Structure formats: C-alpha cells, structure tokens
Amino acid sequence: MTDTTPGAAPTPRPATALAPERAAAQEVGSTGPPAPAPDVDQDTRTQLQSLSAEIHKGVVGQDAAVTSLVVALLCRGHVLLEGVPGVAKTLLVRSLAAAIDVRMRRVQFTPDMMPGDITGSLIYDNTTSDLVFREGPVFTNLLLADEINRTPPKTQSALLEAMEERQVTVDGASRPLPDPFLVIATQNPIEFDGTYTLPEAQLDRFLLKAVMPLPDREVEIDVLRRHADGFDTTDLAAMGLGPVVDVPSLHRAQQDVARVVAEDPVVQYIVDVCRATRRSPSLSLGVSPRGAIALLRTSRAWAYLTGRDFITPDDVKTMAPATLSHRVRLTTESELEGTQVESVLAATLASVPVPR
C-alpha cells in the first residue's frame, strides 16, 4: 500500500472524464478537502478515522496492517495476515477488539483439528435427554485463526461458509453468526513443514492480505521501551486503549461506504487493471471478477476514510496491492527467477492508462 495512514489522503488528480461536479470537487481537493456528501454522518466518519490511532496505543508501527483491518471492517470483509512469529499479530487483533468493544476469540490451528472444533457440534444433554448445539469459537465478532495453513483442508473448509454466508450449518440447521463478524487468519511465510497451502478458492474469500514485516530499529526500540516501562499485553486498558467506535456507529459507517460514488471511468479503470493481470506473462492466474469487486469495495472504504464521497484512481492504486496480491499466482519461471508479486502488480498498474 502506498499510503497506510487513513487520515492522509492521496493527492487527487484532475478528472475531466468524471461528472462535472466530481471533477470540480477533485480540483478543489488539491488545495483542501472536498465538501462532504450531505447524507454522510461526519461524526461517525471521525470515529472511524480515529480507530487507527487508538489501535496504535497497543501496537507500535505496522501501519499497513492496521489500515487493512479498518478497511476490512468497513467492507465487512476478512483479512489474511502474513508475518513471522512475534510481530504482534495477536496483539493487533486484541487491540482492534478493544477499540470497538466486541468479542474476540483466538483459535490455534493444528493438524488434528476437526471442523466441529471451529463451528461447534451437537452434544448429548443428560438433563433433557436430547441433542443440543454447543457453539464453536466461530460464534464471535473477531475470530483470530492463528496459523490457518497448519490445519487440513477439511477443517479449513469449515470456515468457508462462515466467511461467505456468515452462518454455520450443522446437522442441516443453519445458525447466523454475530454481526459484525470478521475472520483474521495468520500465516507464517518462512515455515512450511506440516502446513497445507490454502487453495485459491479460499484465498479469494479474504478481502485483503496484509504483510507484517519485522520492525525497523527505531520501532523496535520503542517496543522495548514500552515493555521496560511495564507495558502488559494482557491489560490494554492500562495503555489507555478503549472503545472509540460502537457497533451501531460501525453499521452506519458501512452504509455510508456503500454509498461512496464510483463514476464509470473509475469503474472501467478497476476492470482494466484486473484484466491486465490476466494478460501478464509473469502470472499464471490473474484477478477474477470477485477480485475486481473487492478492489471497488476497498477503494470506497479508503475514499471514505480520507474524507471523500467518491473514488479516484489514486484510491484504486493505494488499495490494489493489499487487495490483489493474494489473488494472483506467479508462473513457475517467474518464481524461479525470484520475481515478487508486488513488483508484477506495480508494473501492471503502471501499464494501465489512468482516467483523467
């Protein structure tokens, strides 16, 4: 992502191909923010814009991952976090849950885990002499699926219905999941022994992929200073981290995001970017129409967070890496040459004409 701070809007470009009022708003935006849409709840937007800062009370750095979680919340999507152990993946999710005051559960995926361990199962109740349903950990608001690629495909597939349909079906009965519901799955990018590669169909269900790298020296020093001063990761309230967004406000924000305007030239630009990945000689699998829809959704959320009620091409460029990187596959030759998906996507974006 080229800019990972929700409060910092990318510089808008003049867009003469857009509707006149939108083009005028963009040109005004070069010297100041455009006038907000009258039907947008500005108080709610301010709350969502402050969410990243609140999460950073618990997590130092990792701006891209923090932004990805906020965008996913606004889009009602799911996030795949990739990072080595010890880069604060669990702390990040716990900080997010504390900042919006919702339930969070963590499941450590293992090779012997069964689908019922995630979704829940029917058990015999001695008092009623009947079978009753015992909810699994998926019945929560934020589900941290830790090292999701360590569990067999049969168990991984148990999450597909929950992620896509937001319900769980056991013994023919469907049970709705809480709202909001967000799956944040983690992967270790350097350890592959005893793992099961996620199939493309499951990867495509994740709205965003966020990479959590090892911190820079100054950030790591800041982390150690916090711990030297007594920071306790189990007591986030002691760091002043508390709810800044409630669930009704989140629902209002999600509705406002869905009303962010996508003019035809920008929609066509999104389609052209995704179609260009299918023609790339470095990729054996390009972005599907579902990926194009995901890019539209995340671009809307980014525009909302930056204070606008319409999408610009810069919004698309900002959100493309995190939205598309896990939806494409390099050719065998490209992998052997050490080509990175990020560089292929950057070249693809550069090759598509930007609407003006």
Buried (B, 14 or more C-beta within 10 A) or exposed (E): BEBBBBEEBBEBBEBEBBBEEBBBBBBEBEEEEBEBBEEBBEEBBEBBBBBBBBBBBBBBBBBBBBBBBBBBBBBBBBBBBBBEEEBBBBBBBBBBBBBBEBEBBBBEBBEEBEBBBBBBBBEEEEEEEEEEBEBBBBBBBBBBBBBBBBBBEEBBEBBEBBBEEBEBEBEEEEBEBBEBBBBBBBBBEEEEEEBBEBEEEBBBBBBBBBBBBEBEEEEEEEBEEBEEEEBEBEEBEEBEBEBBBBBEBBBBBBEBBBEBBBBEBBBEBBBBBBBBBEEBEBBBBBBBEEBBEBBBBBBBBBBBBBBBBBBBBBBBBBBBBBBBBBBBBBBEEBBEEEBEBEEBBBEBBEEBEBBE
